Amino acid sequence: MTLPASPADPAALTAPAADLWKPVLTRAVAALAFGAVTIFWASPSASEMGWVGGLYLLATGVTLLRGIGQFGIAAKQPAGKVMAAAGAAMTGAGVAVAFLGSELVLGVIGALGLGLLGAAELYLGILYRGRGVLARDWLASGVIGLGTAVALPFFISLGAHALLGVAGGGAIISGVLWILAALTLRHDARSVSSEAVN
């Protein structure tokens, strides 16, 4: 879904965006790894669910915080502040879910972190529509995040396995989206660098 750089416009992928595929790929790997664990884990306990879910939320939050400059938005711009707030919310939610490890915490605090990230990504997708290489991906990921956040509280009473299934399902969908975006960005970065050499 990432917009490819046009061969007629080598400047379409700017220098900071040339390495953009790295944090995007890191986020995709974290999401897909979490999703794979949730698929094959038949009966997790509440504390195990907390650690696995918390580490996923924490990894996503840290990736967002570390990648702000690479997303093509400055940390001091309003969009950078939105991404920093979303990353901080995910990091905090991850720590809370990991250490408190209960169905209620994942269903409420985890949903809150995912919901804030989803809302932030929708905002950034709309703000950068037609101007940013990740705008479409942010829109899709925002919808996925908000959908997962809305669904999670309804599965609290069904236990750890159900909660991990819902969170893992959202993670797999967003992980596939982000890995496709990372591969597209990597391909575009190589194309632009080879054109610059020629």
Secondary structure, DSSP 8 states (H G I E B T S, - for coil): ------TT-GGGS-TGGGGTHHHHHHHHHHHHHHHHHHHH-SS--HHHHHHHHHHHHHHHHHHHHHHTGGGT--TTSHHHHHHHHHHHHHHHHHHHHHHH--HHHIIIIIHHHHHHHHHHHHHHHHHTTTT-TTHHHHHHHHHHHHHHHHHGGGGGGG-HHHHHHHHHHHHHHHHHHHHHHHHHHHHHHHHHHHHHH-
